[in-house]
Amino acid sequence: MKLSKTLTSSVLLPILDFIIPPTCLVCSNRLQAGEHTVCNQCWQSVERANPGDELHHRFLEKLSVDGFIDGLVSAFYFEKDSKLQAIIHALKYDGFHSLGVKAGRLIGERILADEVLSRSDFLIPVPLHSIKHRERGYNQSEHICKGISEITGIRACTDLLHRKKYTVSQTQLTLDERKENVGDAFRINMRKREEIEGRSFILVDDVITTGSTITACARQLKNAGAKNVHAAAIALAK
C-alpha cells in the first residue's frame, strides 16, 4: 500500500527530523524552525555588498567601461574557503536549488529598492552550454532568477540568449584568457530579436569574478538593440 504524499509530509518527516535532526549544510549546527539547508547565522555572517562600497564601485566601473553593462546589483562578497563558497558550491554542483532561490530573493529586494532596476522588462539567467546543462541537470542561475521574480515580479526568459560554445572552466584563466574563452560563446535567438529591441534586461549569474562572461552576454543583447542591460549576481569576488 502506497502512503500519500500528504501523510508522508505530515507524519513521517517530523518523525525523521526528531530521530535525525536536520543540520546546517555549512556549520553542521542543528537547524531551527523556519531554517532550511543553511542556518540563518551562516547566511548573516557572509559579508554584504552595498552600492556605496568601494569594491562595488570598482566592479561597476570595470563592467561598464565597454558600454555594454549599465548597472550592477549583488547581495554578497565572495572569498575562497568561505561559508558563501560552500553555499554556492552546493547550489551549483549538489542540486540545492533552494539556496539559489533564497539568494535570488535577497537580490530581488535590492532590485525592488532601485527605481531604475525595478523597471527592467526581463531577467536573463546566464546560459549554460547544452552539454554542461545535461551533465549538471539544471542551470543554477535559473533558480536565482526564480527568487528574484518572486520579489520583483520581473519575468525570467531562458530563450533569448544561448550558449553556442562549450568553454573550459575559467577558474585558472587570466583575465585576457577569460575574455577570449567566452568572447564568442553566446548568441541571440534571432527568432526572438523583436523582444529584445528597446527593452531593459537584468543578466543573472552566481558569482562575478572578472565580468568576462556577463559582459559577453551583455554585448550580444546590446548589439541586438537592448536599451539597458544590468548585471546581477549572488556575489562579487574579492
ZIKADA-V941613 format. One record per backbone hydrogen bond with DSSP energy under -0.5 kcal/mol. CO is the residue of the C=O (numbers start at 1). NH is the residue of the N-H. Records with the same first field share a line. If there is no record, write none. Layout:
CO = NH / NH
This chain:
4 = 8
5 = 9
6 = 10
7 = 11 / 12
8 = 13
11 = 15
12 = 16
13 = 17
14 = 18
15 = 19
16 = 20
22 = 31
24 = 28
29 = 24
32 = 35
36 = 38
37 = 25
38 = 36
39 = 43
40 = 44
41 = 45
42 = 46
43 = 46
47 = 77
50 = 53
53 = 57
54 = 58
55 = 59
56 = 60
57 = 61
58 = 62
59 = 63
60 = 64
61 = 65
63 = 69
64 = 67
71 = 231
73 = 233
75 = 49
76 = 236
78 = 238
79 = 82
82 = 86
83 = 87
84 = 88
85 = 89
86 = 90
87 = 91
88 = 92
89 = 93 / 94
90 = 94 / 96
95 = 97
96 = 99 / 100
97 = 100 / 101
98 = 102
99 = 103
100 = 104
101 = 105
102 = 106
103 = 107
104 = 108
105 = 109
106 = 110
107 = 111
108 = 112
109 = 113
111 = 114
113 = 115
114 = 118
116 = 119
117 = 120
121 = 155
122 = 202
123 = 157
124 = 204
129 = 133
130 = 134
131 = 135
132 = 136
133 = 137
138 = 140
139 = 142 / 143
140 = 143 / 144
141 = 145
142 = 146
143 = 147
144 = 148
145 = 149
146 = 150
147 = 151
148 = 151 / 152
149 = 153
155 = 123
160 = 189
162 = 164 / 187
165 = 167
170 = 173
174 = 178
175 = 179
176 = 180
177 = 181
178 = 182
179 = 183
182 = 185
185 = 164 / 165
187 = 162
188 = 190
189 = 192
190 = 193
192 = 195
193 = 196 / 197
196 = 199
199 = 227 / 228
200 = 121 / 122
201 = 230
202 = 124
203 = 232
204 = 126
205 = 234
206 = 234 / 235
207 = 209
208 = 237
211 = 215
212 = 216
213 = 217
214 = 218
215 = 219
216 = 220
217 = 221
218 = 222
219 = 223
220 = 224
221 = 226
222 = 225
225 = 198
228 = 201
229 = 70 / 71
230 = 203
231 = 73
232 = 205
233 = 75
234 = 75 / 76
235 = 208
236 = 78
